[in-house]
Amino acid sequence: MTSEHPNILWICTDQQRYDTIHALGNPIIRTPNLDRLYAEGVAFTHAYCQNPICTPSRTSFLTGLYPSTVHGNINGNARCNLPENARLVTARLRDAGYDCGLSGKIHLASAWEGEEERVDDGYRRFWYSHSGTQDHNNANQYWTWLKSIGRFDEVMDTSNHRPEVRSGVKYHKDIPPELHQTSWCCDRAIEFMNEEHDGPWLMSVNTFDPHPAYDAPASLVVDIDPDTMSKPSFKDRDLENQAKLSSHV
């Protein structure tokens, strides 16, 4: 690593609003590690998401182009159809001499049929796990790891597993923190950063959390009283629209 080519640790949480961070104004939540990043770095208080759903947003921030430009306006597209002039920033960094790794999700295309068809993403190490509870065609490397250490049944509740239900199996109500998918993603990042690298590196840590279902280990939330938590910042018309949607489920 040189000052001109620093190592890059890119942490991308999923569906996390600014007001889920204590340092950004939430008095109830405890986020000490994010608060430390805030204190030692920069927080952009007027940053806006270019699209409110996963695949378009990820395709956009990885290419620097609008979702409409890169043919990615919806979730569920079978493959990532990037135009020739659109390249992922991670591929550009690889070409500039970076060694690139990823743990967790990437979601540039549908994840329902297994590991997504890879584009030229630049990643040498690719530990794929779209989520902790979803596996199709044995593509979830987090599940493979749990099975390899003999802890899969301890983490997963397969008693009511119905293959036709997209949500797949569910976590048990209490999972040891060290066995959670978020911990697995972080452990893979540490593994990558401890490898020998000929030049600078970039590591993408793409956890599924805090995306629903909210499956934090019970030991981390046992002393939280829901009655003391602030209510969501919904406007009346938002709640009315939610009620309309619920009535059609």
C-alpha positions in Angstrom: 0.0 0.0 0.0 1.1 3.6 -0.8 -0.4 6.9 0.0 -1.4 7.1 -3.6 -3.0 3.7 -3.6 -4.6 3.1 -0.2 -6.2 -0.2 0.8 -10.0 0.1 0.7 -12.5 -1.7 3.1 -15.9 -1.1 1.6 -18.7 -2.0 4.0 -22.2 -2.0 2.5 -25.1 -2.8 4.8 -28.5 -3.5 3.3 -31.6 -1.2 3.7 -30.1 0.9 6.4 -31.4 4.4 6.9 -29.4 7.2 8.4 -31.6 7.3 11.5 -30.6 3.8 12.5 -27.3 5.2 13.7 -26.9 6.6 17.1 -24.3 9.2 16.1 -26.7 10.6 13.5 -29.5 11.3 15.9 -31.1 8.1 17.1 -31.0 8.3 21.0 -32.2 4.7 21.5 -30.1 2.5 19.2 -26.7 1.3 20.1 -24.2 1.4 17.2 -20.8 1.9 18.7 -18.8 0.8 15.7 -20.7 2.9 13.3 -20.4 5.8 15.7 -16.6 5.4 15.7 -16.6 5.5 11.9 -18.7 8.7 12.1 -16.3 10.2 14.7 -13.1 9.4 12.7 -14.4 10.0 9.2 -17.1 12.0 7.3 -20.8 11.6 7.3 -22.7 12.9 4.3 -26.0 14.4 5.6 -27.4 15.3 2.2 -26.8 12.1 0.3 -29.7 10.5 -1.6 -30.4 7.0 -2.9 -30.7 6.9 -6.7 -33.3 4.1 -6.5 -35.1 2.7 -3.5 -34.7 -1.0 -4.4 -31.7 -3.2 -4.3 -30.5 -4.2 -7.8 -30.9 -0.8 -9.4 -29.2 0.9 -6.5 -26.3 -1.5 -6.4 -25.8 -1.4 -10.2 -25.8 2.3 -10.1 -23.3 2.9 -7.3 -21.0 0.2 -8.7 -20.9 1.9 -12.1 -21.5 5.5 -11.3 -24.4 5.6 -13.8 -28.2 6.0 -13.4 -30.1 2.7 -13.2 -31.9 3.5 -16.5 -28.5 3.9 -18.2 -27.3 0.4 -17.1 -30.6 -1.4 -17.9 -31.3 -2.2 -14.2 -34.6 -0.6 -13.0 -36.1 -3.6 -11.2 -35.3 -6.5 -8.9 -35.6 -10.0 -10.3 -33.9 -9.6 -13.7 -32.4 -12.9 -14.7 -29.0 -11.5 -15.4 -27.0 -8.3 -15.3 -27.1 -6.8 -18.7 -24.6 -4.0 -18.5 -24.0 -2.0 -21.7 -20.4 -2.1 -23.0 -19.6 1.4 -21.7 -20.6 0.5 -18.1 -17.9 -1.1 -16.0 -17.9 -1.8 -12.3 -15.6 0.3 -10.2 -14.2 -2.9 -8.7 -13.1 -4.1 -12.2 -11.5 -0.7 -12.8 -9.6 -1.0 -9.5 -8.5 -4.5 -10.4 -7.1 -3.1 -13.7 -5.3 -0.4 -11.7 -3.5 -3.1 -9.7 -5.9 -3.7 -6.8 -6.5 -7.2 -5.4 -10.3 -7.4 -4.9 -12.4 -9.6 -2.6 -16.1 -9.8 -1.7 -18.1 -11.5 1.1 -21.9 -11.6 1.2 -24.3 -10.4 -1.5 -23.8 -8.6 -4.8 -27.4 -8.6 -6.2 -26.8 -7.2 -9.7 -29.3 -9.8 -10.8 -31.8 -12.2 -9.4 -30.6 -14.5 -6.6 -33.5 -16.9 -6.6 -31.9 -19.5 -8.9 -28.5 -19.8 -7.1 -25.3 -17.8 -7.3 -25.8 -15.0 -9.7 -24.1 -15.1 -13.1 -20.9 -13.2 -12.7 -20.1 -10.2 -14.8 -16.6 -8.7 -15.1 -16.7 -7.7 -11.4 -12.9 -7.7 -10.7 -13.2 -9.9 -7.6 -10.5 -12.5 -7.1 -12.0 -13.8 -3.9 -15.7 -14.2 -4.0 -17.5 -15.6 -0.9 -21.1 -15.5 -2.0 -24.0 -15.5 0.4 -27.0 -13.5 -0.7 -28.7 -13.9 2.7 -28.5 -16.0 5.8 -31.7 -17.9 5.1 -31.8 -18.3 1.3 -30.0 -21.0 -0.6 -30.7 -22.3 -4.1 -28.6 -24.9 -5.9 -26.1 -25.0 -3.0 -24.8 -21.6 -3.9 -24.8 -20.0 -0.4 -21.2 -20.4 0.8 -22.3 -19.3 4.3 -24.5 -22.5 4.5 -21.6 -24.5 3.2 -19.4 -23.2 6.0 -22.1 -24.0 8.7 -22.3 -27.5 7.4 -18.6 -28.0 7.3 -18.3 -27.1 11.0 -21.3 -29.2 12.0 -23.4 -26.2 13.2 -26.0 -25.9 10.4 -28.9 -27.5 12.4 -28.0 -25.3 15.4 -28.6 -22.2 13.3 -31.4 -23.2 10.9 -34.9 -24.3 11.6 -35.7 -26.8 8.8 -38.8 -28.3 10.5 -41.2 -26.2 8.5 -39.2 -25.9 5.3 -41.4 -25.7 2.2 -39.2 -25.5 -0.9 -41.9 -23.7 -2.8 -41.8 -20.8 -0.3 -39.2 -18.3 -1.5 -38.2 -17.2 2.0 -36.7 -20.7 2.5 -35.8 -21.9 6.0 -35.6 -19.6 9.0 -33.1 -19.0 11.7 -33.7 -20.4 15.1 -34.9 -17.7 17.5 -31.5 -17.5 19.1 -28.3 -17.9 17.1 -24.8 -17.5 18.6 -23.4 -14.2 17.3 -20.3 -15.9 16.0 -22.4 -18.1 13.7 -24.5 -15.3 12.2 -24.2 -14.5 8.5 -22.9 -11.0 9.4 -20.1 -12.5 11.5 -19.3 -14.9 8.7 -19.0 -12.0 6.2 -16.7 -10.1 8.5 -14.5 -13.2 9.2 -14.0 -13.7 5.5 -13.0 -10.0 5.2 -10.4 -10.5 8.0 -9.2 -13.6 6.2 -8.8 -11.7 3.0 -7.0 -8.7 4.6 -4.5 -11.1 6.3 -3.5 -12.6 3.0 -0.3 -11.6 1.3 -1.0 -9.0 -1.4 1.4 -7.8 -4.1 -0.2 -4.4 -4.1 -3.2 -2.5 -2.6 -6.4 -4.4 -1.9 -10.2 -3.7 -1.9 -12.5 -5.8 0.3 -16.3 -5.5 -0.2 -18.3 -6.6 2.9 -21.9 -6.9 1.8 -23.9 -8.1 4.7 -27.6 -8.9 4.4 -28.4 -7.0 7.7 -30.2 -5.0 8.7 -32.6 -6.1 5.9 -35.7 -7.9 7.2 -36.2 -10.4 8.7 -34.7 -8.8 11.8 -32.8 -11.8 13.2 -30.3 -10.3 15.6 -29.0 -12.8 18.2 -31.2 -12.7 21.2 -28.3 -12.0 23.5 -27.8 -8.6 21.8 -31.5 -7.5 22.0 -32.7 -9.1 25.2 -32.6 -5.9 27.2 -34.3 -3.7 24.6 -37.8 -2.6 25.5 -39.9 -2.1 22.3 -42.2 0.3 24.2 -39.3 2.7 24.6 -38.4 2.8 21.0 -39.4 5.7 18.8 -42.0 5.1 16.2 -41.1 5.1 12.4 -41.1 8.5 10.7 -44.2 7.8 8.7 -46.6 10.5 7.4 -50.3 9.8 7.7 -50.6 9.1 4.0 -47.7 6.6 4.2 -49.7 4.6 6.8 -52.8 4.9 4.7 -51.0 3.4 1.8 -49.5 0.6 3.9 -53.0 -0.3 5.1 -54.2 -0.5 1.5 -51.3 -2.9 0.6 -51.9 -5.0 3.7 -55.6 -5.5 2.7 -54.5 -7.1 -0.5 -52.0 -9.5 0.9 
